[in-house]
Amino acid sequence: MWRRGWFWVIAVAIGGWGGAGTAAYGQSGQLIERVSGSQMQKLVQSWGYRADLSTDNDGDPIIRTAMSGANVNIVFYNCTKEGIKICDSVQLSAGFNTGGRLAPAKINEWNQKQRYLKSFLDKDSDPFVQYDVLLAGGIAVGNLREIFKKYETNLGNFMSFIDFKK
């Protein structure tokens, strides 16, 4: 029960449930352990990104945004089952329709040289690039912002690497 109470303190500190302005999200040292879709939406918007919130097939939040000229999904994992979905991890994910022209060796080359983004080919041999973010245990808002910036930079690098034309 203590952890849940602690979470509420953190939720209020980063902007609460209801809609404190984005200025509340500006405190880079504040910790997030779990997050709702609307909380993440406000945070992402405060960083200047579009953030269209909806739900996935399991009823968990998903945010659609764009970075480096590509569509990106922010997918939520390990969410509570009842009431407002509160989740302890998110994944940044982008996929590219290349007509299956990429060989697994090209994706392996990326994965061998890069630290942060993992890439794979789907069943149609189209590439996806993802970054998993664990919030459980606490992550500073400033660190989460840096993760988004790292993803955006590396996403652009990945698009160049696979010679993807927008």
N, C-alpha and C positions, 0 to 999 in steps of 0.2 A: 504494500500500500504506500510506503514511503516513496518508492520510485514514481508511482503515478502522481503523487502530490508534487514531487520535484519536477515532473514533466510540466505540470500546470504552471509552476513558477517560470519555467523556461518559455512556455508558450506565451505567457503574458509579457515576458521580457522581450520577445522578438516580435510582438505585435498583436498578441492575443488572437482569439477566435474571430472577433467581430470586425475588425477593420481599422485598427490603428493605422495611421498613415505610413507610408513607406519610410519615413524618417526613422521609425522604430527599428527598421532592419539595418540601419546604417552602422550599428555598433558591431564592428568586425570581431570583437572578442566574445560576443555572446555565443553560448553553446546551444546546439540543436541536437536532441537525441531521437526524436520522432517528429514527423511532420504530416500535416493534412495537405490535401491537394490545394485548398484555398490559401493556406499559409505559404506553400512553395510558389504558387502563382503570384502572390504579392511580392515575394522576394525576387523572383525572376523578373517581374515587371520593374521593380525598383532598380535593377541593373540595366534596364533599357531594352529588354527582349520582349517580343510578343509572347503571350502565354495564354493559349486557349485551353481551358480546363474542361475535361469530360471524364467519362469512365470507360474502362476496358470491358471485355467480355465477362470478367469475374466481378465487376462492380467496383474495382479499385480505381483510384484516380489515375489519369494520364494527362499530361500537358503537351500540347503541340506548339512548337516554337520553330525558330530558324536561326542558324549560325553559319557563317561563311557561305551564305547563299544556298544552303541545303536545309531541307526540312529535318527537324530533330524531334524525337519523342522523349519526354521525361516519363519513364515508367516507374511505378511505385510497387514495392515488394514488402512482404511481411507486415501486412496491414491488419488492423483489428477487424474483427468479423461483424461487430454490431455498431450501430450509430455512425457518427462521423468516422470515416476511415482515417486512422492514424498509422503511419508506416515508418519502419526503421531503416529502410534503404531505398535508394532510387538508382535508376540506370539511365544514362544519356545514350540514345541509340539513333543512328541514321543508316539508311539503306540506299543503294544506288542501282537503278536499272541500267545494266550495261549490256543487256542482250546475251549474257553468259559468256562474254569474251575473255574474262580473266581466268588464268590458270591458277590452281592451288599454289604453285611455286611462287607466284607473284605475291599472294597474300602471306605466305610463309616468310618471304623476304621482308615484308613490312613488320610482321610480328617479331622477327629476330632482331630487328634494328630499333624498335620502338619500346619505350617503357610503359606508357600510360594507356594508350588505346589498344584494345584487342580487335582484331578483324577476323572475319570468317566469310565463307561463301554459303549462301542459302541453297535450297534444293534446285534452284534455277541457275546456280553459279553466279548470282549477283552478290556483290560484297555488302557487308554490314560492318560498321565500326561502332564499338561500344565502350563505355566507361562506367564501372560500378562504383557507387558511393555508399559506404556503410555509415549510417548516422548513429546507430546504437553505441552507447558509451560516450557520445558527445562529439560534435565537430563544430569548430568555430565558424561563424557566419563568414568571416574573412577568408578562411580556408576554403569553404564551399565556393565562394566567389572565384578564388584562384583556380579551383578545379574546373569551373565553367569556362574561364578564360583559357586554360590549358586545353580543354576539349575543343573549343572553337579554333584555336590556333592549329592544333594537330588535325582537326577535321579538314581544314583548308589544305594542309600538307598532304593528307591522305588523298584528297580529290586530285591534287596535282600528281601524286604518285601513281594513281590509276588512270591518269589522263582523262578525268571525267569532265565533260563539257556541260555547263549548266543550261 
